[in-house]
Amino acid sequence: MATNQSPVTNPPTQLFLRAALGETTERPPVWLMRQAGRILPQYRALRLRFPDFKAFVKTPEAAAEATLQPVDELGVDAAIVFSDILVVPEAMGLNYEMIEAKGPRFPKTIESQHDVEALRSGAEAAESLEYVYEALRVSKRALADRVPLIGFAGAPWTILAYMVEGSGSKTFSKARRLLYTEPVLAHTLLQKITDTTIAYLRQQVVAGADLLQLFDSWAGELPAAHYRAFAVPYLRQICEAMPEVPKTVFAKGAWFALEDLVGLPCQVIGLDWNIDPAFAKQKIGGGKVLQGNLDPCALYADTQTIEKETVAMLRAFGGNHIANLGHGVYPDTPLDGVRAFVGAVKNFQY
């Protein structure tokens, strides 16, 4: 069984990192996926300076300011650098647009072997992401070790899905079709994405990231056999390439792959809100720290309900746990609901 043994020589003092490394903590640490976003009025004010989202992401000082806002405003136990998973395909040569209220769109998609061969990869591609590394450096200095800083990237399958599909999708049929009709090409593309992601995350660690999270947002779109063939091996490569920091793998919808994720050299497994804590603990055992998994919609409820739901979740996990939602916080979530969630975790004791 996998263990949480830490490669870090000097154990960290921050609650979040202690929990991520499997240490016993007085309470669960808490942060939220998409905590730097429209739930915060100061973020909305900052966003007004950047009508183009990509210009915002590519301005390190602004990205760092967004990174710190939830730490200052909500008192969460970790910061996560403000960026986007789609900076990786763009660095590889596939440009994307961010359409307001609709999401990302790729004017050009991957359709052939020639398209894949034309992509940059590895360190050559990752060197174009200096704006992310600078945002990490600026954030790290400003945090002054108050809380750890999380770096992140999209998992290879999820990035492939966007590059082939061209946008989000209800079915991801183009991307899934590729796995059946041209599996060799799919593996070639996945390897290029993996090589780039490894180079990218290594530079994030150099720039100050204390923990790395891989977001496999479309994991649940694949059948189990395809997830084992086209996702897990590449997640393994990435985790193995960064032994010096703890890693979190968040594979949304991949309840069927929990036992496969146990074997990855990561310390934390993120869970979406559809996975029962008891089921996850049974499948994963005691070798990993679990993160999640309150339903994001619970934060629309009244304060008393939010506190009740949060405490029930914390008790269900019963330790070896990082409190979070089962997905990113939704943009129209009431700020008071987010505060109630964070407060309930911070008042909880094992």
C-alpha positions in Angstrom: 0.0 0.0 0.0 1.2 3.5 -0.7 2.3 5.6 2.2 2.5 9.3 3.0 6.2 9.3 3.8 7.5 12.8 3.1 10.6 13.6 1.0 11.0 16.8 3.0 14.0 16.8 5.3 12.7 19.4 7.7 9.0 18.9 8.6 6.9 22.0 7.8 5.1 23.9 10.5 2.1 25.0 8.5 -1.1 23.1 9.2 -1.9 22.4 5.6 1.4 20.9 4.7 1.5 18.9 8.0 -1.9 17.4 7.1 -0.9 16.8 3.4 2.1 14.8 4.7 -0.1 12.6 6.8 0.7 14.1 10.2 -1.9 14.3 12.9 -3.3 17.8 13.2 -5.5 19.5 15.8 -8.1 20.3 13.1 -8.4 19.8 9.4 -6.9 22.6 7.2 -9.3 24.3 4.9 -9.1 25.9 1.5 -11.4 26.1 -1.6 -10.8 25.3 -5.2 -11.5 28.5 -7.1 -11.2 30.5 -3.9 -9.5 33.3 -5.8 -12.5 34.5 -7.9 -15.8 36.3 -8.2 -17.0 35.4 -4.7 -14.7 38.1 -3.5 -15.6 41.8 -4.1 -11.9 42.8 -4.2 -11.4 40.2 -7.0 -14.2 41.7 -9.0 -12.7 45.1 -8.6 -9.3 43.9 -9.7 -10.9 42.1 -12.6 -12.3 45.3 -13.9 -8.8 46.4 -14.8 -8.5 43.5 -17.2 -11.3 43.1 -19.7 -9.4 40.2 -21.2 -9.0 37.3 -18.8 -5.8 36.1 -20.4 -4.2 39.5 -19.9 -5.1 39.2 -16.2 -3.5 35.8 -15.9 -0.4 37.0 -17.7 0.1 40.0 -15.4 2.1 38.5 -12.5 1.4 41.3 -10.0 -2.3 41.1 -10.6 -2.3 37.3 -10.5 -0.4 37.4 -7.2 -2.9 39.9 -5.7 -5.7 37.5 -6.6 -3.8 34.7 -5.1 -3.5 36.4 -1.8 -7.0 37.8 -1.5 -8.7 34.7 -0.1 -5.9 34.3 2.5 -6.5 37.9 3.7 -10.2 37.9 3.4 -11.3 34.3 4.4 -8.4 33.1 6.5 -7.9 29.9 4.5 -4.9 27.7 5.3 -3.4 27.6 1.8 -3.1 29.9 -1.2 -3.3 28.6 -4.8 -1.6 30.6 -7.6 -4.1 32.4 -9.8 -3.8 30.9 -13.3 -5.5 28.5 -15.7 -4.9 25.0 -16.7 -5.1 26.0 -20.4 -1.8 27.9 -20.3 -0.2 24.5 -21.0 -1.7 23.9 -24.4 -1.1 27.5 -25.3 2.5 27.1 -24.4 2.6 24.1 -26.6 1.4 26.2 -29.6 -2.4 25.8 -29.4 -3.9 29.2 -28.7 -7.2 29.5 -26.7 -9.7 32.2 -26.1 -11.7 32.8 -22.9 -15.2 33.8 -23.8 -17.0 35.6 -21.1 -19.8 33.6 -19.5 -19.1 30.7 -21.9 -15.7 29.5 -21.1 -12.6 28.5 -23.1 -12.5 28.0 -26.9 -9.7 26.8 -29.1 -10.0 28.3 -32.7 -7.7 25.4 -33.9 -7.9 21.9 -32.5 -5.8 18.8 -32.8 -7.1 16.6 -35.7 -4.1 14.8 -37.1 -0.6 13.4 -36.6 0.7 16.5 -38.3 -1.0 18.7 -35.7 0.6 16.7 -32.8 4.0 16.8 -34.4 3.8 20.6 -34.8 3.3 21.1 -31.0 6.2 22.2 -28.8 6.7 20.2 -25.6 8.8 19.8 -22.5 11.1 22.6 -21.4 10.9 24.4 -24.7 7.2 24.9 -24.2 7.4 25.5 -20.4 9.9 28.3 -20.8 7.1 30.5 -22.2 5.2 30.4 -18.9 7.5 32.7 -17.1 4.5 34.9 -16.1 3.2 32.0 -14.0 6.6 31.5 -12.3 6.8 35.2 -11.6 3.3 35.2 -10.1 4.4 32.4 -7.8 7.5 34.3 -6.7 5.6 37.5 -6.0 2.9 35.5 -4.1 5.5 33.6 -2.1 7.3 36.8 -1.0 4.0 38.5 0.0 2.7 35.4 1.9 5.9 35.5 4.1 5.2 31.9 5.1 1.8 32.7 6.6 0.4 29.8 4.7 1.8 27.4 2.0 1.4 28.1 -1.7 -0.1 25.6 -4.1 0.9 25.2 -7.7 -1.1 23.3 -10.2 -1.7 22.0 -13.7 -4.3 20.2 -15.6 -4.0 16.4 -15.9 -2.9 15.2 -19.3 -6.3 13.5 -20.2 -8.2 16.7 -19.4 -5.8 18.9 -21.4 -6.1 16.5 -24.3 -9.9 16.7 -24.1 -9.8 20.5 -24.5 -7.2 20.3 -27.3 -9.1 17.8 -29.3 -12.7 19.0 -28.5 -11.9 22.7 -28.7 -14.1 23.6 -25.7 -16.0 22.1 -22.9 -18.6 19.5 -24.0 -21.5 17.5 -22.7 -20.1 14.3 -24.2 -16.4 14.9 -25.2 -17.2 12.5 -28.0 -14.4 13.8 -30.3 -11.7 13.3 -27.6 -13.1 9.9 -26.5 -13.4 8.8 -30.1 -9.7 9.5 -30.6 -8.9 6.9 -27.9 -10.7 4.3 -29.8 -9.8 5.2 -33.4 -6.2 6.4 -33.0 -4.9 5.2 -29.7 -1.2 5.6 -30.8 -1.8 9.2 -31.7 -3.6 9.8 -28.4 -0.6 8.4 -26.5 1.8 10.5 -28.5 -0.2 13.6 -27.6 -0.6 12.6 -24.0 3.2 12.1 -23.7 3.9 15.6 -25.1 1.4 17.1 -22.7 3.0 15.1 -19.8 6.5 16.2 -20.7 5.4 19.8 -20.8 3.5 19.5 -17.6 6.5 18.0 -15.8 8.8 20.8 -17.0 6.1 23.4 -16.0 5.5 22.0 -12.5 9.3 21.7 -11.8 9.6 25.4 -12.5 6.6 26.1 -10.2 8.5 24.3 -7.4 11.6 26.4 -8.1 9.5 29.5 -8.0 8.1 28.6 -4.6 5.2 26.1 -4.8 5.0 24.1 -1.6 2.5 21.5 -3.0 1.3 20.6 -6.5 -2.3 19.7 -7.5 -3.3 18.0 -10.7 -6.8 18.7 -11.9 -8.3 15.9 -13.9 -11.6 17.7 -14.4 -12.9 15.3 -17.1 -11.8 12.1 -15.5 -15.4 10.9 -15.1 -16.0 11.0 -18.8 -13.9 7.9 -19.5 -14.7 4.3 -18.9 -12.6 2.6 -16.3 -10.4 0.7 -18.8 -9.6 3.9 -20.7 -8.8 5.8 -17.6 -6.3 3.2 -16.6 -4.8 3.2 -20.0 -4.9 6.8 -21.0 -4.8 8.7 -17.7 -3.2 6.9 -14.8 0.2 6.2 -16.4 0.7 9.9 -17.2 -0.4 11.0 -13.7 2.2 8.5 -12.4 4.9 10.0 -14.6 4.2 13.5 -13.3 4.0 12.5 -9.6 7.3 10.6 -9.9 9.0 13.5 -11.4 8.5 15.8 -8.4 9.5 13.8 -5.3 10.5 16.9 -3.4 7.0 18.3 -2.7 3.7 16.6 -1.8 1.2 16.1 -4.6 -2.6 16.1 -4.8 -4.5 14.3 -7.6 -8.1 15.5 -8.0 -9.9 13.3 -10.6 -13.4 14.5 -10.7 -16.0 11.8 -11.3 -13.5 9.0 -11.1 -15.1 7.0 -8.3 -14.3 3.9 -10.3 -10.6 4.6 -10.3 -9.9 5.2 -6.6 -8.0 2.0 -6.2 -5.9 2.9 -9.2 -5.2 6.4 -7.7 -4.0 4.7 -4.4 -1.0 3.4 -6.3 0.2 6.8 -7.5 3.1 8.4 -5.7 1.0 11.3 -4.4 0.2 12.1 -0.9 -3.4 13.5 -1.3 -6.4 12.4 -3.3 -9.1 14.9 -3.9 -12.7 13.7 -3.9 -15.8 15.2 -5.6 -19.1 15.6 -3.8 -20.6 12.5 -5.3 -18.2 10.2 -3.5 -19.3 9.1 0.0 -16.4 9.4 2.5 -17.0 5.9 3.8 -16.7 4.5 0.3 -13.6 6.4 -0.4 -11.9 5.3 2.9 -12.8 1.7 2.1 -11.3 1.9 -1.4 -8.3 4.0 -0.5 -7.4 2.7 3.0 -5.1 4.6 5.3 -2.2 5.3 2.9 -3.4 8.6 1.5 -4.8 11.9 2.9 -8.2 12.7 1.5 -9.3 16.2 0.4 -12.9 17.4 -0.1 -15.7 17.0 -0.6 -18.7 19.2 0.5 -21.2 19.8 -2.2 -20.5 23.3 -3.6 -24.3 24.0 -3.6 -24.4 23.5 0.2 -22.9 27.0 0.5 -26.1 28.5 -0.9 -27.9 27.4 2.3 -28.3 29.3 5.5 -25.4 29.5 8.0 -26.8 26.9 10.3 -27.3 24.4 7.5 -23.8 25.0 6.2 -22.2 24.5 9.6 -24.2 21.3 10.1 -23.3 19.9 6.7 -19.6 20.8 7.2 -19.3 19.2 10.6 -21.1 16.1 9.3 -18.5 15.9 6.5 -15.6 16.4 8.8 -16.8 13.7 11.2 -17.3 11.3 8.3 -13.7 11.6 7.3 -12.5 11.5 10.8 -8.9 12.6 10.3 -6.3 12.4 7.6 -8.3 15.0 5.8 -8.0 18.4 4.1 -11.4 20.2 4.1 -12.5 21.5 0.7 -15.5 21.4 -1.6 -16.0 18.6 -4.0 -15.5 21.0 -6.9 -14.5 24.7 -7.4 -16.7 27.2 -5.6 -19.3 28.5 -7.9 -19.0 32.2 -8.9 -22.4 33.3 -7.6 -21.9 31.6 -4.2 -22.7 34.0 -1.3 -19.6 35.2 0.4 -21.4 34.6 3.8 -21.8 31.0 2.8 -18.1 30.6 2.1 -17.3 32.3 5.4 -19.6 29.9 7.2 -17.9 26.9 5.7 -14.4 28.1 6.5 -15.4 29.1 10.0 -17.1 25.7 10.7 -13.8 23.9 9.8 -11.6 26.3 11.8 -13.9 25.8 14.9 -13.8 22.0 14.5 -11.5 19.8 16.7 -10.8 16.1 16.4 
